[in-house]
Every structure is written in structure tokens, then in C-alpha cells.
Amino acid sequence: MTGRGMTGRAHAADVMNRAALSPKSGNHTLDAEIERIRREARRRFGSFVLDIANPGSHFRNKECRPLDNRVFEQAGELGLMGFSLPTEIGGEGRDKLAWGVVVEEIARLSRDPGFAVLLDISVEITELILSSGTPELIETYVPDLVAGRRFGVQGAYESRDPYDYHSTARLEGDVWVLNGAKRFLAGARFADLFVLFLRDEASNDMLAFLVEKDDPGVTSVHMDTMGMHTMGLGQVILHDVRLPAARLVWRADALSELNTYARIRRTMSACGVLGALDGVIENCVEALNPRKRGGRRVLEYPNVERSVGEMRMLLQSARASVYRALDGTRSPDRDPYFDEYATVAKHHASECALRVGQLVMSLQGGEAYMSAFPWERFMRDILGLISGQGSQEMLLLQLGQRTIVGLEGKRVREEAAERAVSKLADGWWALHAAAHGDGEEFADAVAAVVSAAGLDASEADGRGAVAALLERAHALVAAVRAGRPPEALPPGPEGLFEGRLAKLAAGAWGLLVCGVANETGLLARLLEPCTVREAAEDLLPPGLAEGLLEALVAASVVRRDGEGRYVADEGLERVLIGGPRASAFAARLRRALDGGARLRDGKPVAGRESLTGCGGEAAPLADVLVNSLLGRLEGLPELLDRPGAQVGCAAGDGGRSAVELARHIPFVPVLALEPEPEPVAMGTAGGDGEVRIRTDDGTGSTAAGFAAGDFKEGDRLALAWLPAAGLSGPEQLRAAVTAAMEALLPGGWLVLPCPLPPKRPLGAAAAHLDLALAGGRTPETGEVEGALTAAGLGHVRTAWDDSALGVRLIAARRPA
């Protein structure tokens, strides 16, 4: 007993009733809005459905007779046909969410599930004519459609690709001649006019025509169907139908308009299914209410309660999907041709209706199969509603295609955005190379950049201006890093150079502002649109922030939205929200800024953390190793589980790579070869990761070459991690590979992160100079694979590469 002696069932009913009868004042949720519209629909149109549309429904269905046209005229008089149409043509101008709720409520009250669908079809046809923008068509047909004096339907279906339609249109002088057949039209038997989609014989484009039922050569044919007997389903046959050009609704690309029409029809079709679903559940429970078995009410049996509960769950989940689609019709960013939420709603509501139909058939027993009861009709009719606006398989196919294209497009945008920032570095390195002059250090790499940049002797006269520009650039970086940012952005390259040099200088300045904006957090703040004041708050002086933002816009890294706010390129989101990719992005920017300073000032190499695949780039590579490659490196998961197995890391980057490997492969010790006994990153391992350090054993190994020979036989390595950029030459590469192979367990894997230079010549030369300044090099083509094969390793392959990151992973396996 629950409260005042009520049973659990009574208490639940009491709570539901009080919730329904006592809505909270001031409630502005979507549910509250929908409930208000639902009550309005019942108040305004409930009597019409119950007293006018419903009587005779059973026998109309039995005799396959459609509704009388006068019903739609009465609907027009009540304002039902114009509920969602523009006020300029006599409608009420309500939005599609409100209209969808009205369609749902009418379908719930109606004894004929197709009635609400027919109402919406005529409304959508009116909108099709309005969207044509042709005054003659609008003035001739729209007033009668809004008033319900005429009824219109759309005809596109031929069970063929639109560009392979058999139904065609041919222009003869000023007259269009139409031939063909549309096989499946709701309302075809009583419609006054049709908007038909046909293929232009001359251009193969899709066109749309407005055809009247009384046009010579137009024949409407009855179609026998399993269900939906009162929807007037039929075929329209066209034989040399001659129409004036004024009847052409769209002169080109009618397929786009058809997709727009189908987008909203799909949503409204789901609303009709939802209403029918709600109605049949209510009627089913009411029909079971007086029944008793064994002296107990049927509704008190647990199995019946369970079935009713499942029906309620299906109803509510269908509602959630449909209402989300309806709410999405208000979004200004909605795709004009394909609505994913509408497609999901249509599919899900239909699946729910099918399952509810099965449950109803089970609960109603023998009556469910008798045509005198409504249950078998629900099953027949709901199957008809499901087939409209795309079969279930077609909906899934479209969603699958959309998902694949969307994800591929997202990946392309992300890679393009990162490559765009990388291209800015081309100009950065070109200017530094030009300013470097004839210095001996890194002479070959510098000369390669100058040559690839196309800078000739005539442009060398601008070396002083280049040096001054770089002086301002590095002064800005130093000031920001010292916590003393200037009040404004220093003067950039505008107006200083001409031709090729001007373009390179613009790219260099773009790289500078991108690096500064990323280090200060300004760029990450632009994940959401910001004004200058919002972007600068607690970060930078407003003047400097504004200068950086404008420079970022000029570099196409940031754009302005419709309200003039600044927002980062959407492709950069994955490198700005945090995580491994963001770490690598920041490392590349910082490496470019620091490398330029080293070249300009002649500073020594700052350690191995700037090498390709090391330092900040270790995090995404460790993530890829575990989440993309682990299952593709045959036998590695089992080896990692062996007692005493270790992971070897020969990055020598202050423990950064070892820590990332330990974080991503916990419970397996990581043996890190480091030039220093206390690597700087050891304090960040955390979790269950364990890093064991092995340093210089007194044999004289250096920071640039310590890895050779430092792995030892007996280390029991399941995996060895060996960044190739840190190995000074082919000889050291072969020695390091041999030592790592001997330390591997039989079946163990050696993975080498290797530089993957851009294909563009200047990008490749700049990457080579960047790496040389960090004390590394790019192995020659085939050099790494040759060393692995010579050491006796097998399964040598490029296991993964990322052109935006500029890294590839070469893997090889020690024979078991």
C-alpha cells in the first residue's frame, strides 16, 4: 500500500493524473509548448475529426472509398489547411513544430490514420507552388488549396533513380508534352491537381509541372492495396499531355526542391505514425479494461502490464525522436535538402509502430485478426504509412551514406585546417633562411629552403626588411612568454615586400600570430564566437588581442561570423579542445618559433624533445599505437601480458615519450633510455604506469646517439619504440635497430616514428631545416625498411601515417 491506503497502481495513476491536470505556470519547456499546442488542436479541431471525419470510417475502409472532398473544404473553413501557411495567403503562419503536433493529434483522434497525412500532403503541395515564385500559379491555385476547395498531391515515385525516370517532358515550341506514369500517389483518386516530377528529354534534368486532373491525356487509375483504403491511393497516367510553359513549377533542378519537400514530409509522416501509435495504445488498453480471466482483470496480470509498459516505452521513445526532429525545423542551420533527425524519426517511429502492432495483436487474441475490430486494420494501415517517404531500408541507407560522407568530410576539413597552418610555416622558414645569409651552419638546409621558395638575387635586397620583421616577431614571442605582452601587435609585413616575398612574409606573420595565439590560449577561446573584448578578457591587452585576431583572419585561421564575432576554423577544433592532438599541434608551433630563433641567433640544439615523434608529438602517437595499431601488430597484446615483459622507449626526450607510453599501456613497465638520470617528465607519469630509467653506461654515448647498443639482450621487450629522426646516420640506425631486435621477445615488435615531409617542395625543405635545427634528420627513402630487413626482422611495413602531423610509423616483427 502506498499513501492513504492506495495500491501502487492507484498511486501511479493519481500522480500521472495530477501531473497532467496541473501544469506548472510559467513552464516554457518544449514539452510544455507541445502540450499547449496539443490542447489547442483538440479545442479547435477535435470536434471536426470526431463528428465529421470519423463517422463511416469503418465502412469506407471496407469498400475502399476515399473521404469526400467536402471534408477537406470544411477543414479549410476551420483554418486547418492554412494553419502553417503564410499569413500573406490567408494562413496563420504557425511553424512546423506546431503543425506537426496538430498532425499528430489529428492522427490520434482519427479512426483513419491516413486522414492527417492527406491534410499535410495538400499543405505541402501548397508550399511547393509558393516556392516556385510564379505569380500566375500562386494566384490560380493557392487560394483554393488554402480554403480546401481543391486538393493537391505530389507525384515523384517510379521505383527508379530520378535521372532515369520513364516519365518525361518534351518541349515542342511553347508547349510541353508530358508522357509516362506515376505509380503510387496518395489521394490520386480524388485530387484536383498534381505536382509531377518528370525528366526533361533534352537535358536529362528533373522538372516539375502542375497538372490538373481534367487536362486532356490525364487519367487517374484506382490501385488495390493491402491497407490505407481510404487514402485514395492510385496511379496517374500521362499520354501526350500538352501544357503551357506557365504550368512549369521549376525550370531546372527540381530534384533539389523535391528533396526539400521530402525533408519536411518525412517529419510530418512520422507525426502521423506517432499519432496513430498513441491512439491504438489507448484503444487497446480501453478494450482490455473490462475483460477478466480467472476472476481477475486482464490488466492486472504481470505479463499484460509488461506488454503495456513496452508499448508506452515505444511511444515515448518515438515521441522523443519526432519532437527532436520538429524542434530542429526551427534551426537556421538546418540542411535544406536532407534532415537527419527527420529520417531517424520516421524510421524509429515506424519501427515502434510495428512492434506495438505485434503487441496489440498478441494482447487482443483472436479479435486482432477479425476485420470487424480495428486491430488488423492498424497493422495494414501502419505498413502503408511506413512505405511513404522512403522504405525503412532506404532510410538506413541514406543515414549510412550521410554518416560516411559526413565523417570523411570532417576528417578532410580537419586535415586541411592543420595543413593550412603547416603551410604558414613555409613562409616562416623561407624568411629565416633568406635572413640567414651565407652562414656555414646548416648551409645546405638553408640553401634548399631559399631555392624551394623561389627567392632570387633581386629579392635579396629586401634582406634588411626581412631581418627587421623577424626582429619584431621574435621580440613579440619573448615578451609574451615573459608575461609582458605589448599593448598592440607590432607592424606586420603589409606593404614591405612585393611578389613572391610578400606572399611568404604574409605566411610567416600568420604562423607567428597563430603560435602566439595558441600559447596564450586566445586560439582555444575562439572555439566559441567571441568579440575582441571577450577574447582578450584575462588573457591579453585588448589592442594586442584585436591585432592578433585580425591577423588570424587574414591567415584564414579564424573567420568572422554573421554578427562580426571571431571564431576559429571548425577544422581546428580537434587541436584546440585538448588531448593528444592538441599537444602535438602546440609542439609543432612552438618548435617552429624556437627553431627560427635558434637559426637567427645561432643558439645550440635544445634537446631531443623537438625531434619528430618526440616531446609533444608522443601523446598522439601513443594513442594511435594503442587504439589503432594494437590489434594490427599480430601477437603484441599477448606479449604485453607475459610476466616480465617490458616496453622499450629510446626517444631520449626527457622521458616525455616514455611517460606517454606508460600512460597508454599501464601495468607494463616502460624501460626508457635517457641521457640524463632524472628526466624532466617523470613526475607526470601518474596512474598505473611505471617508467624505469637506463642512462649512459659510461661507454661515451651522447645525447644525439645514446640509443645505439643501450637496449640489451634479456630486456624482454614486447615492444620497442625507436624514433628514427634522432639517429644521426645510417650506421647508427642499423646499430640501434640491431640492438632493439636482440632485446625483443620472439614475436615482439619494433616501431619507429619517422618524419613524413610534405609533398610540396618548399614544405619538404622547410621540414628538413626544422628537423636539422633540432639535431635530427630525415632518413632517405627505404633506409629504415632496409635496416629492419637487414637486422632479420619481418612483417616490415608502414603501419600508420598522418600527413597533417608529418609522421609515419614503420613497424617490424622479430620472428617467433
N, C-alpha and C positions, 0 to 999 in steps of 0.2 A: 504494500500500500504506500502511496506517495501523497503526503499532504492531505489533510481533511478526509482521509479515508478513500481517496481516489485511487484507482488502479493505475499502473504505469501507462496503459494505453489511453485512459481518460485524461491523465495529466498531460501527456504529449499532445493530445488533441486540443486541450484547453490552452496550452502555451501557443500552439500554432494559430488558434482562432484569435487569441488576444493580440498576437503579433500582426495578423492580417487586418484586424479591425481598428487598431490603434497606432497608425503610423506616426513616427516622431515628427513634430513640427520642425520646419527648417532643415529637413533632411534633403541634401542636394546630391546624393549618390546616384550612380547610374541606375541602380535597382529602383530607387525611389522615383526617378524620372520615368522609367519604363512602366512602373505601376500606375503612375498618374495618366500616362497615355493609354494604358490598357483600360482603366476606368472610363476615360473619355470615349474610347471606342465602343465600349459596352453601352454607355449612355446614349451616344449618338446613332450607332448603327446596329445595336443588338436587336432591337425590335424588328428592324428591316430583315435581318438574317433569319430570325426565328419565325416571323409571321409571313414573310413574303418569299424568301429564297428556299426555306426548308420544306414547306408543305409540298407533298407529291414527290419528294426526292427519291423515295424507295422505288416507286413505280416508274419514274423517269429512267432510273438506272436499269430497271428490269427491261424496259422497252427500248433502251439505248437512245433516248430522246434528250437533246440538249435543253438547257434553260431557254426560256423565252427571252427575246431581245428586250422586251419591256422591263424585265428585271434590271437590266443594265441602265436603262433610261431612268428608272426610279433611283438607282444608285447615284446617277448623275445629279438628280434633283436634290438628293440628300447631301451632296458635296463630297461623296465618297470617291468619285472618279477624279476630282480635282484636288484631293487632299494634299498631295505632294507636288502638284504642278504650280508653275509660277503664277503670281498674282496678276501679272500683266495679261494673262489669257483667261482670267476668271477662276484660277485656282486659289488655294490657301497658302501655298509657298512653304509648307511644312517640310522638314528634312527627311532624309531616307531612314533614319533611325525611327522616327515617329511612324512613317509609313510602314516600315517592316513590322512594328509592333501591331499596327492595325491589321495588316495581312495575317499575322499570327492569330490574333484574337478572332477574326472572322473565320479562319480555318478551324479554330477550336469550337466555335458555336455552330458552324455549318454541318449539316448532315452530308454535304457533298464536298469532299476535300479539294476538288478542283475549282470550286467557285472562287475562292480567294486568289488562286493562281490566275484565273481568267481575268479578274479585275486588274491584277498587276500587269498582265500582258498588254492590255489595252492602254494602260497608263504609260508603259514603257514605249509603246508604239507612238504615242503622242509625243513623247520626249525625242524619239528618233526623228520625227518630222520637224520638230522645233530646232533640233541641232543642225538640220540641213541649211537653215538660214534663208530658205527660199520663200519670199513673201506670198507668192501665189499658192504654194502648197499649204502654208500655215493658215492663210485666210480661208482657203477652201475646206480644209478638213479638221483643223484643230478645234474650232468651236463645237462642232457636232460630237467629237470624241470626248471633250470635257463634259458635255451635257449628257453623254450616254446615248445620244440619238444614233450614233454609229459605233460599230465595234471593229477594231483593227487587230490583226495578228501579224507576226513576223514569220517568214519562211526562208530558212537557210539550209536546213538539213538535207543532205543527199547521201550520207554514209560514204563520202568521198572527201579528198583534200579540196579546199576551196578553189585552188588553181587548176583543178581537174574536174570541175563541175560539168555535167552534161547539159544543164540548163544554161542557155546562152542568150546574149543580146547582140543584135547586128544593126548597125546604123545604115539606113538607106535614105539618103538625102537628109531631111529634117526629122525623120521618123525612126524610132527604134522598133525593131521587130524582135519579139521575145518568143522563145521556144523551149520546151522542157517540162519538167515536173518536180514539184516539191512534195516529198512523200509523207511527211509527218508534221502536221500543223495542228496545234490545239486551237479549237474554235473555228476551224476551216468551214464547217457546215453552216454556220450562221454569221460569219464575219462579213462585213460590208466592204472591207478593203484589206489589202495585204501589202506589206513592205517585203519585197522579194529580192534576194541576193543572187545575181547571175554573173556569169563570166563573159567578159567582152571578147567576142571572136577575134577582133583586130589586135588588141593589146594584151589579151590574156589577164587583164586586171579585173578585180571584182567591182561590180557596180551594184547599185541598189535602186529599185524602181517602186513607185507606188501604183499598185494595180487594183482596180475596182472589180467587184465580183461580176458586174454587168458588162465589163469590157468584152467586145467580141473576141472569141477564142479562149476565154477563161472558163474552165469547168472545175467545179468543186465536187469531189467524189467521197462518199462515206467510206470509213475504214473500220472494219471489225477489229476490236482489241480485247485483251483479257480483262482490262479494267478501265476506269475513268470513262464510263459510258456516257456521262452527261456533259463531258467537255467538248463534244462536237469534233472529235478527232477526225481528220480526213486528209485528203491529198488535193493539191491544186495542180491542174494540168494546163499548160500554155501551148496553144497552137497558133502560130503566126499572129500573136497579139501585137497590134500596132499602137504605139503610144507616142504622144508628142514629147519633145525634149523637156517640156516643163514637168513631166512626171518623173524625171530623173532626180532621185533624192541625193545621191552622191555621184559625182562625175569621175572620181578616182579614189582608189584605196578605201573602198567600202569595208574591206576586211578590218581595218583599224576601228571603224565605227561599230562593226559587228562585235569586235572584242570588247569595246566599251559597253555595249548593250548587254553582252553575255556576262560581264563582270557584275552588274547590278542584278540581272535576272537570276544569277546563281544565288546571290544573297537572299532575294525575295522567295525563290523556290525553297530554300532552306527554311525560311519563315513559315511557308505553307506547310511543310513537313512537320515543323515543330508544333504548329497549332493542331494539326491532325493527331499528332502523337499525344499531346496533352488531353485532347478530347476523348480519345479512345481509352486512355488510362482511367479517366474519371468515369466514363460509361461502364467500363469493365468492373470497377470496384462497386459501383452502384448496383450493377446486375448481380454481383455476388452477395451483396449485403443481406438479402432475405433468405438465402439458402442455408440449409442445415444438413449436417451429416453426423449421424450417431448422437443426436441430441445437442450438438454444438454448432454454433455458427461457423460457416466455412472460413470466414475471415479471421477466426481465432486460431486456426491451425498454423503451426510454425512454418510449414512449407509454403503455405499461401502467403503468409506475412513476408517470407523471404522473397517470393516472386514479385509481390507488390513493391517491396523495397528495391529490388533490382530495377523495376520499371521506373521508380522515382529517381533512382540514381542516373539511369539513362536519360530521363527527361531533363534533369538538372545539368548534366554534362553537355547535352545538346544545346540547352539554353545558353550556357556559358560560352560555347563556341559561336553560336549565332549572334548573341548580343555583342561579342567582341568584334565580329565582322560588321555589324550595324554601326557600332561606335566608330569603327575605322572609316566609315563613309564620310565622316566629318573632317578627316585629316587632309590638310593641303598637300601633303607629301605622298598621297596615295597614288599608286601606279595607275595610269589612265587606261591600261589595257588588260592587266591581269591582277586580280586581287587574291592574294594567297589566303587571307583569312576567310574570304567568301568561299573559296574552294574547299578549305578544311571544314568549314561549317556545313556546306552542302554534303560532303562525304560523311562527316560524323553524324549529322542529324539523320541521314538516310540509314546508316548502319544501326543507329539506335532504334529507328522505327522498325527495321526488320526484326531486331531482337525482341522488341516489345510485342510485335505481331506474333512471334513464336510463343511468348509467354502468355499472351491473351488466348491464343488457340489452345494452349495446354490447360489454362485455368477454366475455360468455358466448356471444355469437354466436347461432347457431340454437337452441341449447339453451334460451336465455332465453324462447323462445316456446312451448316444449313444456310441457304440463301435468304431465308426469312429473317435471319438475325444479321446485325451489321458487321460481325467479326470477319467473316470471309471477304466481305466487300472491302474492309480496311486493308487486308493483305493485298488484294488485287489492285486497289487504287494506289496504295503506297508504292507498289512496284512501278506503276506508271509515273508517279511523281519523281521517283529515283532516276528514271531514264532521262528525264529532261535536263538540259544544260550540262550534258556530259555524263557518260556512264561512270560507275564507281572506278573501274579500271582506268578510264581516261583521266579522271581527276587525279588519281595517284600518279599516272604517267606524267601529267603536267606538273604536278608538285615535284616529282623526281627531277624532271628536266630543269625546272626552275631552281631547285636546290643545287644541282650540279653546276649550272651556269653561274648562279649567284656566288657559290664558294670559289669557283675558278676565277670569277671576276674580282672577288675580294682579294684573292691571292695576287692576281696580276696588278691590282691597284697598290697593294702593299709593297710589292717588289719594285714597281715603277717609282713609288714615292721614295723608297730608300735609294734606288739608283739615281734618282734626280739629285739627292743630297750628295751622293758619291761623285756625280759629275761636277758639282760645285768645287770639289777638291781638285779637279783637274786644273782649274784656273789658279787655285791656291798654290799648287806645286809649280805651275808654269811661271808664276810671278816670282816665287822664291828662287827658282832655277835661273831666271833671267837676271835677278839681282845678285846672284852668287858670283857671277863673272867667271874669271878664269882660275878660280881656286883649284888646287890639286886634289883636295879631299873630295871624294865622291864625284870626281870629274866625269867619269863615263856615264854615271846615272843622271847627272845634271845635264850633260850634253844630249842624252837621249830624250829628256823631257823637253828641252828647248827645241830640238828638231821636230818632235812629235807635235809640239804646239804650233809649229809653223812660224816661229819668230825669226825674222831675217835681220841682217845687219842694220837695215834702215830703221828698224824698231828698237835697236839697242840704244838709240839716242834718248829714249824715254826711261833709261835705267835709273836716273836720279829721281824721277817722279815715282817710279815703282818702289824704290827704296824708301822714299818718304811715306808712301801709302802703307807699306809694310811696317814702318816705324809706328805709325798711328795705330795700326791693327794690333801689334803686339803690346803696345802701351795700354790699350784698352783691356786686353786679356789680363795683363799683370795687375791693373788697377782693380778689376772686378774680382780676381782671385784674392787680392789683398784686402777685400772688403771696403774699398774706397772707389766705388763706381763714379764716373763723371756725371755731371748733370745732363749732358746731352751726348748723342752719338757723334764721334769725330767725323769730319768731312770724308765722304767716300770717293769713289773713282769717277763720279759723273763729270763729264767734260774734260777729263785729264788726258784721255787717250782716244785714238781712232782705230778703226779697222779691227783686226784680229785681237790686238792687245786690249781694246776696250771691252770686248766680249769676255776675255779671260779675266780682266780686272773685276768685271761685274760678278763673275762666278766666284772669284776669290773673296770678294766682300760678302757675298751670300754665305759662303762657308764660314767666314768669321762670325757673322751675326747669328747663324744657326748654332755654332758652337757655344757662343756666349749665352744665347737664349736657353740652350739646353742646360748648361752648367748652373745658371741662376734659377732654373725652374720656371722661367717665363714660358717656354715652349710647351711644357706639360700643362700649364694653366690654360692654354688655348685649346685643350680638348673640348672645352665648352666655350661658346662665343663670349667674348669679353670686350668691354670698352677699354680705352687706354688706362683710365683710372682703375678699373677692376683688375686689369692685367698687372699694373705696376704696384698695387697695394702690398705693402710689407716686403716687396722684393727689390725694386729699383726706383730711382728718381723718375718721375713721370716723363720728363723730357727725354731721358735715355730710353725708356720703355717705348715711347712713341717712335723714336728714330729706329729702334730695333724692329718694331712691328712693321713699319713702312718698308724697311729693307727686306724683311722676310716676305712681304707681299711681292716686292719686286723680284725676289728669287723664286717665287711660286711655291714656297714652303707653307705660306699662310695665305688665306683669302679673306675677303670681307663678305659677310652675309648680307641679306636684303636690308637689314637695319643698320648697316655700317659697322657692325662689330667684327672683331678679328677672331678667326677660328683656324686651327691647324688643318692641313690637308688630311682628309679622313684616312688616307693610306698610311699615315704615320702613327695611327693610334696604337698599334701593337708595339711600337718602340718608345711610346711615351707613357703608357699606363703602368710601367714597372715590369719586373720579371726578367728572365734571361735575355730576351731580345733587346730590351731597353738597356741592359748593361753593356751589350756589345755595341749598340748604336752610340752610346755615350763614349765608350772606349775608342771607337774609330774617330769620332770628332776630336776628342782630346789628343789622340795620337797625332792627328794632322796638325793641330795647333802647336803641340810641343815639338813635333818634328820640324816644322817650319822654323821655330825658334832655334832649334839646335843647328840647322843648316845656316841660318843667318848669323848666329853668334859663335859658331864653332864649338859648342858645348859637347862633352863626351856622351857616348851612348848611355842611356839611363837605366839599363837592365832589360831582362828578357820579358817583362810583363807587357811590353809594347809589340812583341812579335805576333805574327798571325797565329790564331788559335790559342793564345795565352792571355793571361790577365783577364780583362773584362769580357773577352770572347769565349772564355772557358765555360761560362754558365750555359749559354745556348747549346754549345757542343755536347756538354754532359747531358743536357736534357734530350738532345737528339739521340745520343748513344743509348739511353735507357728506353725512351718512349717510341723511338722509330726503328732502331737497329738491333735491339737486344734479341728479338725473335728471328732476325735475319742472319745473325752471326751464329751459325749452326753449332750447337753444343755449349755455347757460352753460359746460358742460365744454369745448366747443371754443374759446370766447372766452378762457378761462383759459389755454389752451395757446398763444395767439398771442404772438409775440415782442413784448416791450414792454408787455404787458398788466399791469395792477395791480388790486389790491383796495383800495377806499377805505373808511376807517373814520372816522366823525365822532362817535364816542362821547365823546371828551374825558374819559375816566375814568382818566387817568394811565397810559394805554397798556394797560390790562388787556384790553379788548376786542380791540385790535389784536394783542396777543400771542396771544390765543386763536385769532383768525383765521389768524395766521401759522403756528401750530402745526397747525391742521387743514387749511390749504391751503399746504403747503410749496412751495418753488420758484417761487411767485408773490409778488412784493413787495407788502407792505401799506403803503399811504400813510395815515398816521394824522394826523388833525387834532387837535392838542393845545394847551391853553392855556399849557403850560409846556414849555420846550425839553428838559428831561430828565425824562420821565415816570417814575414810580416803578417801573413794572412791566417796564421794558425789559430788565432783567437776567434775566428769566425766559423769554425767547423760546426760546432754545436751538435745537437741531436744525438743520433746513434753512430755517427761517423767517427772513424779512428784513422788518424794520419800518423804514420811512422816515418821519421826523417832519416835519410842517409846523406851525409855530406862528403866533401873531398877527403879521400883516404890517404892523402899525402903523396899521391903519385904525380901531382903537378897539374891536375885538370883545372881548367879555367872556367870563368862564367860563361864563355862562349862555347866551350866544348867539354864540359864536365860529364856529359851523359855517356860518352864512349867508355865502355868497359865497366860502368858502375852498377849495372844490373849483373847479378851473379847467378850462376847455376845453383839451383837449390832454393831460389826465392819463391818458387811455387806460384808463379803468376798465372792467373786465369786470363788476365787482360793486361797488356802493356800499352801505355799512352805515350806517344813519342812525336811531339810537334816537329815537323821537318824543317820549318823555317829557321830554327835555331841551330842547325847543323851547318858548319862553315864550308863544307865541300863534299864532293862525292866520297872521298876516303873516310871522312868522319861519319857520313851517313851509313856506309857499309859496315863500319865498326859498330855503330850504335844498333843497327838492325841485327847484326850477328849476336851481340851481347843480349839483346832483348829476346831473340829467338831461343837462346840457350836457357834463359831464365823462365821461359813459358812452360807450363804443364803441357803434356801431349794433348793436342786439340785446342790449345789456347790461342788467343787472337792478339795480333799486334795491329793497333790503329794509329795512323799517322795523320794528324791535321796538316793540310798543305795549303799554301796560298793558291787562290784561283783568280788570277788577274782578269780585269775586264777585257773584252774583245776589242774595244776601241783603242787605237794606238796610244793616244795621249793618256788614257786611263791606265793602260798597262805600264807605260813608262813612269807615270806618277806613282803607281803602286810599288814598282821596283825601287824607286828613290825613297819612298816612305819606309819600306822594309830595310833598305840599306842603312838608313839613319838609325834604325832600331837595333842594328847589329845582326840582321838576318839576311837571308837570300831566298830567291825563288828557285827551287830545283828545276833543272832542264826537263823538257818533255820526256817521259819514260824513265827518268833517272830513278825515281822512287820505286816504280814497279820492277825495274831491273835489279835493284839492290835486294828487294824482297825475294825475288825468284832465285837470285844467286845464293842467298842465305839458306835456301831449301824450303822456304815457306810456300804454301799452296793457297788456292782459292783467292788469288790476288785480284782485287777489283776496287773500283771507286764505289764505295757503299752509299755515299750521300754527297751532294754538293748544293751550294746555295750561292748564286751569282751576286745577290744583293749583299750577302755577308762577306763574300770574297773568300770562301773556304770550301775545300772539299776534304772528305775523309776517305783515305785509302786504307783498306783492311786486308790482312793476310792471316792465314791459319797455319799453325805448326802441325805437321802430320801427327796423327794419333799413334 
